[in-house]
Amino acid sequence: MQKRMKFAVGIGIIVLSLGWLGWLGARESKTYYHTITELQTLQGSSRTQRMRVGGTVKTGSIQRVTGRVDFVLLEEGKTLPVSYVGSDPLPDTFVDNSQALIEGKVMSDGRFVAERVQAKCASKYEAAPGQKGAPAKGGSYGNS
């Protein structure tokens, strides 16, 4: 009986440890999406968590500095200074007036330090005027 009890306690400790590690990992990997307006109203620990913020890259704000790229995001008249310090190269679509989604943390000085940047040029992904819903040339809707 003593041997079974030790085995059960050992299994219990292992299960609890794995559960705790899983909970910690899930908590650390969460990233919340905020707008620039929301970001400026966050208080306390919610301001220091990892988060995602989207906006438009301000014209003329992209400055390449050794080890980082500084730029400003705009959204509804609000601005957010950003420093990208990630190891991946910035996407080719990251240019003035492009839509960008950044992931990282806000520093105490209000600057956002991004570790990931995603960007797109909206005009590349929209249907041409008058072509909305039309199949590609030579294509069909599946009505053979």
N, C-alpha and C positions, 0 to 999 in steps of 0.2 A: 504494500500500500504506500509506503514511504517513497518508493521509486516512482510510482505513478504521480504522486503529488508534486515531486520535484520536476518531473517531465511537464506536467500541466502548467506549473508556474513558469517554467522556461518558455514554453510555447506562448503563454499569455504575455510575457515580457517582449518576446519577439514581435508578436502581432501589434501590441501597443506601440512599440518603437517604430515599426513600419508605418502605422497609421499616423503617428506624430510627424514623421519625416514627409509623408505624402501631404499632410495638411500644410506644413511649412512651405513645401515646394509650390503648392497651388496658390498659397497666399502671396508668395514672392513673385510669381509669374503673372499675376493679374495686372492688367493695364486698363484703366478707365479712360473713356473718351470724354473730353471736355471742349467746349468752345472757348475762344479767347476771352469772351465776356465772363463766362463761368469761372475761368481760371483766375481772373482778377478778384473774384469774390470768395475764393476758397480760403479756409482758415485752418490752422492747426496741422494735425498729422495728414489730413487729406491733401494738403498742399505739397507735402514732401514725398508722396507716393509716385510710383511710375505711372505715367499717363500718356495718352495720345491727344494731340491737338491738330486741328486742320485749319487751313486758311490759304490765302493767295500770297505768293511771293511778291513783295513790294519791288517795283521797278527801281533798278539801280542800287539795291541793297546788298547784293551778293558780293562779299569780300573774301577772297581766298587768302588765308593767313597760314603760316607754317603749322601743321598739325591740326587745323580746324578750318571750317568755313562758317563765316558769320553772315546772317541775313535777317530780314524782318518779315514776319507773317502779318497779313492784314485780314480782318474779318469785321464787317459791319462798322467800319470806322475805328476799330480798336486795333492796336499793334502789339506785337510780341517779338522782342529781340531773341534771336536763336543762335546758338553756337553748335554746329554739328561736329562731333568728335569721333564718330564711328570709324571703323576700319574699312568698311566697304566703300567703293567709289560711289559718288552721287549718280543718280540715273541721268541719262542723256536728256530726258524731258524736264529736268530741273533747270528752269530758266526763269527770267522775269515774267511775272503775271501767270505763272503756272500754278495749278492747285497742288498743294503739298500736304502730306500727313506726316507728322513727326512723332517720335516716341522717345521719351526720356523723363527728366525731372526738372522742376523749377528750382533755381538757386535762390538764396536769401536776397540777392540783389534784384530779383525779378526776371533775370535772364533765364531762358530755357536751354538746357544742355541736352541736345538730341543725340541718341546713339543709333537711331535708324531714321531714314528719310525715304518716303515714297512720294513720287511726283507723277503727274500726268498732264498732258496738254489736251484740254477738253475738245478742241477742234478735231483731233485725230480720231476720236471715238464717237463722234456724232454723225448721224446720217446726213448726207448732202441735202440741201433744200429741195423739196419736192420728191425726195426719194424715200421718205420714211415708210417703212414697212414693205418696200419693194424688194423682190429677190435680186440676188446678184445676177449680172449679165450671164445668160445661158442657164440660170438656175430655175428652180420651180419650187412651189410650196409642197411638193410631194403628191400632187394630183396627176399621176401618170396615167 
